[in-house]
Every structure is written in C-alpha cells, then in structure tokens.
Amino acid sequence: MTELLSVKDLSFNWGENKVLNGINFSIQPNEVVAILGVNGAGKSTLIKCINRILKMKTGSVQMFSKDLQTLNLIQLSRLVSYVPQSVRTSFGIDVFDVVLLGRRPHITWRVSTRDQDIVSETIRFLSLDEFAFRRFDQLSGGERQRVIIAKAIAQGANLILMDEPTSDLDLKNQIGTMKSIKEIISQSQDKAALIAIHDINIAAKFADRILLLHEGKIVSNGTPSEVLTPENIATVFGVTSQIIPSKDDKPMRILIEDELQEGNE
C-alpha cells in the first residue's frame, strides 16, 4: 500500500532554539493519528511544517510519493486541509459561504452544483444546520470552530491537519466532532487525519495511532495501548497515571494523579 504521508528527518529551529529534531513517521490511508505532548513540545510546529506555513530546516514531506515542497498552493490545497488552533478571522458572511470557501481549490469559473451539494452535505453531517445561514461573525467561539472544521472537510483534501480542533468546544461537541472525523476517515480509501490534541483520553478513544512528542523528538509511535503507558506518561507529562484497559467495546481510559487521589479518599 502506498503511504499517504511520509515525513523524513524533519527538523525546525526558532532562531538558535531547536524545536523539532529528526522527525520520522508515516501515515497510511484510513488512519486517524494524534500528536500528544506538553505545551511547547512542537505539536503545532510539526503540523505547520507539513502544511508549509513554516519552513522546515531539514527533511522532506511527501504525500502519495509527491514532494509537497514542489507543489503550488492550489495543488497543495487539494491534498491538504488545515484547521488552526484558534479562529482569528471574523468573516462577515453566512456560515454556508464560509464552508464553501473550502471548495476554492476545485472551483474554476463558477461554483458548481456539486460544490454546493458538498457544502450542504458537510453542514448536515456536522449538525450545523441550525445556523447555516447565520453570519459567521455572530457565532460563539465554539460554533466558529465547528464551521472551520466543516470548511476543512468540505475541501475534500486527502490529509486533514488539525491543531487542537476541540479546544474551544464543550464536551458534547468535542465527542461529536471527533466521531464525525473518525467516520469520514474510516469510510474513505484515500484520506487520513493528523491531529494535535491535548486530551489524552480523547486521543486514546479516537486515534488509531499516537505520536508522542518530547523535547523535539518522537519518543513513541504506536497504538494508544502501546504508547500510553504509565512510564511514557510520567516521562513526557511528569504525572502519575493508571491505565484502565479497553473492555467490552469501551476504550481504554487514563486516570491521572488527581483522579487517583480522589479515588483513594
């Protein structure tokens, strides 16, 4: 099977400060891969290097054996979509039209009926119908984030890059959004998602594989049960944990120090 994404020897510096050092990993079609690590570990930087927002110091990034550095912006946008950590742009247009902006890499002279259908389907799929024709700048922060996620999905790219996509969402919408992303990827033969996330339990529940970043390097790469061990969690996050294995279709769960103390009181 051809790798969807291949990252080799990727390094990045902020001035003299080495942020990423010799990053190597690949992603197969149908995979949801989570990046975990403390703040400042380089999760966002790695995603931005893949998406060419930041210029890596060394290394290569390929999708379907194509070097992303050689592509123009339209070609890149057909392969890669991106959800930033926070939405700073305040579009003064309807939600439907914001999501339609995701179709820009595919639009030539005019918006097609197919483009409009894809936007409508995406809005319904992510349960955004109730404010599809409200102005984007009148939405709450969490609602805006859901719309930007819809825009990235409507783009139809093979790789969806997401930087803390659920950080502004309440718990119900965190779970619903991650379920939707998982469903989209699992039903496609040529799509994958790479998601920087801070919630260990959400990563354990929805990711097929986890990259654990520490001090600019990947210290563990594997399934949630392989990566999220008490030893790895102590090394990277500096906390004590207990792992409750998956059972009867329930995902594994990680209890952190405070939860352990509360359970013993």
KAJOPE-V356767 format. One record per pair of residues at least 6 apart in sequence whose C-alpha atoms are under 8 Angstrom apart, sorted by the first residue. I is the first residue (numbers start at 1). J is the second residue. D is the distance in Angstrom with one decimal. If there is no record, write none. Layout:
i=(I/I)
j=(J/J)
d=(D/D)
This chain:
i=(1/2/2/2/3/3/3/3/3/3/3/4/4/4/4/4/4/4/4/4/4/4/5/5/5/5/5/5/5/5/6/6/6/6/6/6/6/6/6/7/7/7/7/7/7/7/7/8/8/8/8/8/8/8/9/9/9/9/9/9/9/10/10/10/10/10/10/10/10/10/10/10/11/11/11/11/11/11/11/11/11/11/12/12/12/12/12/12/12/12/13/13/13/13/18/19/19/19/19/19/20/20/20/20/20/20/21/21/22/22/23/23/24/27/27/28/29/29/29/29/29/30/30/30/30/30/30/30/30/31/31/31/31/31/31/31/31/32/32/32/32/32/32/32/32/32/32/33/33/33/33/33/33/33/33/33/34/34/34/34/34/34/34/34/34/35/35/35/35/35/35/35/35/35/36/36/36/36/36/36/36/36/36/37/37/37/37/37/37/37/38/38/38/38/38/41/41/41/41/42/42/43/43/43/44/44/45/47/47/47/47/47/48/49/49/50/51/51/51/52/60/61/61/61/62/63/68/74/75/77/77/77/78/78/78/78/78/78/79/79/79/80/80/80/80/80/81/81/81/81/81/81/81/81/81/82/82/82/82/82/83/83/83/83/83/83/83/83/84/84/84/84/85/85/85/85/85/86/86/87/87/87/87/90/90/91/91/91/91/92/92/92/93/93/93/94/94/94/94/94/95/95/95/95/95/95/95/96/96/96/96/96/98/98/98/98/99/99/99/99/99/99/99/100/100/100/100/100/101/102/102/102/102/102/103/103/103/103/104/105/107/118/119/122/122/122/123/123/123/125/126/126/126/126/128/128/136/141/142/142/142/143/145/145/145/145/146/149/152/153/157/158/158/158/159/159/159/159/160/160/160/160/161/161/161/162/162/162/162/163/163/163/164/164/164/164/165/165/165/166/166/166/166/175/178/179/181/182/185/185/185/197/200/201/201/201/203/203/204/204/204/204/204/204/205/205/207/207/208/208/209/209/209/209/210/210/210/210/210/210/211/211/211/211/211/211/212/212/212/212/212/213/213/213/214/220/221/225/225/229/230/230/230/230/233/233/233/234/234/239/239/240/240/241/241/241/241/241/242/242/242/242/243/243/243/243/244/244/244/244/245/245/245/246/246)
j=(28/28/64/65/26/27/28/29/63/64/65/26/27/28/29/63/64/65/159/190/191/192/26/27/28/61/62/63/64/65/24/25/26/27/60/61/62/63/65/23/24/25/26/59/60/61/62/22/23/24/25/59/60/61/21/22/23/24/58/59/60/20/21/22/23/24/56/57/58/59/60/61/18/19/20/21/22/23/56/57/58/59/18/19/20/21/55/56/57/58/19/20/56/57/216/41/42/45/215/216/42/45/46/215/216/217/216/217/59/217/217/218/218/33/192/192/188/189/190/191/192/185/186/187/188/189/190/191/192/185/186/191/192/193/207/208/209/182/185/192/193/194/195/206/207/208/209/192/193/194/195/207/208/209/210/211/194/195/196/197/203/207/209/210/211/43/194/195/196/197/210/211/212/213/43/196/197/198/200/210/211/212/213/43/198/212/213/214/236/237/198/213/214/236/237/213/214/215/216/213/216/163/196/213/163/196/54/161/162/163/194/196/54/55/56/61/80/82/161/69/67/67/68/69/68/79/76/105/105/105/155/157/105/106/155/156/157/158/157/158/159/157/158/159/160/161/152/153/155/156/157/158/159/160/161/152/160/161/162/163/148/149/152/160/161/162/163/165/162/163/164/165/162/163/164/165/167/145/168/141/144/145/148/136/137/98/135/136/137/135/136/137/135/136/137/132/133/134/135/136/131/132/133/134/135/136/147/119/120/123/132/133/136/147/148/151/119/147/148/150/151/152/154/115/116/119/151/154/151/151/152/153/154/155/115/154/155/156/155/155/115/154/154/150/153/154/129/132/150/180/146/150/177/180/146/147/144/168/168/169/170/169/165/166/168/169/177/165/160/160/191/190/191/192/191/192/193/194/191/192/193/194/193/194/195/193/194/195/196/195/196/197/195/196/197/198/195/196/197/173/174/177/197/202/206/206/193/206/191/192/193/203/254/252/253/254/210/224/224/225/228/251/252/253/251/252/223/224/223/224/221/222/223/224/220/221/222/223/224/227/218/219/220/221/222/227/218/219/220/221/227/219/220/236/236/227/227/245/252/243/240/241/242/243/239/240/241/240/241/256/257/256/257/254/255/256/257/260/254/255/256/260/252/253/254/255/252/253/254/255/251/252/253/252/253)
d=(8.0/7.5/6.4/7.9/6.8/6.2/5.1/7.1/7.3/6.0/7.6/7.6/5.7/5.1/5.7/5.2/5.1/7.9/8.0/7.5/7.7/7.6/5.4/5.0/6.9/7.3/5.7/4.5/6.6/8.0/7.8/6.2/4.3/6.6/8.0/5.8/5.2/6.4/7.9/7.0/5.3/5.4/6.0/7.5/5.9/4.7/6.6/7.4/6.3/4.6/6.8/5.5/5.4/6.6/7.5/4.2/5.0/5.5/6.8/4.6/6.9/7.1/6.5/5.1/4.8/6.8/6.7/7.4/5.5/4.1/6.4/7.9/7.9/7.5/4.8/4.5/5.4/6.5/5.9/5.4/5.2/6.4/6.3/5.7/5.0/6.7/7.6/4.9/4.9/7.1/5.3/6.9/7.8/6.7/7.4/7.5/6.1/7.9/7.5/5.3/6.4/8.0/7.5/7.8/4.1/6.3/5.4/5.8/7.8/6.8/6.2/6.5/7.8/7.6/7.4/7.1/7.9/6.1/5.2/5.3/5.4/5.2/5.1/7.5/6.4/6.2/6.8/5.7/5.2/6.8/7.3/7.7/5.0/6.5/7.8/6.0/7.5/6.8/7.0/5.8/4.8/6.2/7.6/7.5/5.1/5.4/6.7/7.9/6.1/4.9/6.2/5.4/6.0/4.9/5.6/7.3/5.9/4.7/5.8/6.6/6.1/5.8/6.4/4.8/6.2/6.4/7.3/6.0/4.6/6.2/5.8/4.8/6.0/7.0/7.2/6.4/6.0/6.2/7.4/7.1/6.2/5.0/6.1/7.1/7.1/5.9/5.0/6.2/6.7/7.2/7.6/8.0/7.6/7.1/6.3/6.1/5.8/5.9/6.0/7.3/6.2/7.9/5.8/7.3/6.1/6.7/7.4/6.6/7.7/7.3/8.0/7.8/5.4/5.8/5.7/6.5/7.1/7.6/8.0/7.6/7.2/6.0/6.0/7.5/5.6/7.9/6.8/5.4/7.7/6.1/8.0/6.9/6.0/7.5/7.3/7.1/5.1/7.5/4.6/5.1/6.2/5.1/6.1/4.9/5.9/7.1/5.4/7.6/6.7/7.9/5.7/8.0/6.4/5.0/6.0/6.1/6.0/4.7/5.8/8.0/6.6/6.1/6.5/7.8/6.2/4.6/6.1/6.7/6.4/5.2/7.5/7.2/7.6/4.8/5.2/6.1/7.6/7.4/8.0/7.8/7.2/6.6/7.8/6.9/5.2/7.4/7.8/5.8/5.7/6.2/6.2/5.7/5.2/5.9/7.5/7.0/5.1/5.3/4.2/5.6/7.1/5.1/5.7/6.0/5.9/5.2/6.9/7.1/7.7/7.8/5.3/6.1/7.5/7.5/7.8/6.8/6.3/6.7/7.1/6.1/4.1/7.8/6.8/7.4/7.2/5.9/6.8/7.4/6.8/4.8/5.9/7.7/5.7/4.4/6.5/6.4/5.0/7.7/7.6/7.5/8.0/6.3/5.9/6.2/7.2/6.2/6.1/7.2/6.6/7.6/7.9/7.0/7.1/6.9/8.0/7.6/6.8/6.5/5.0/4.9/7.6/7.9/7.3/7.9/7.0/7.7/7.8/7.5/7.1/7.5/7.5/6.0/4.4/6.3/5.7/5.1/5.5/7.4/7.9/6.5/4.7/6.3/6.0/5.1/6.0/7.6/6.3/4.7/6.2/6.0/4.9/6.8/7.0/5.4/4.8/7.0/7.7/7.9/7.5/7.8/5.3/7.7/8.0/7.9/6.8/7.4/7.9/6.8/5.7/5.6/7.1/7.1/7.3/7.9/6.0/6.2/7.5/7.6/5.3/7.8/8.0/7.1/6.6/7.2/5.5/7.0/7.9/7.2/6.0/7.2/7.1/5.2/4.4/6.0/7.8/5.8/5.6/6.0/6.0/6.7/6.4/7.8/6.0/4.7/7.0/7.9/5.5/5.8/5.2/6.4/7.3/6.0/7.5/7.8/6.0/5.8/6.4/7.9/7.5/7.1/6.8/5.5/6.4/7.1/6.7/7.4/7.1/5.8/7.5/6.9/6.2/6.0/5.1/6.6/5.4/4.5/5.7/7.6/5.8/5.1/6.7/7.7/7.1/6.0/4.8/6.4/5.5/5.0/6.2/7.7/7.3/4.5/6.6/4.0/7.3)
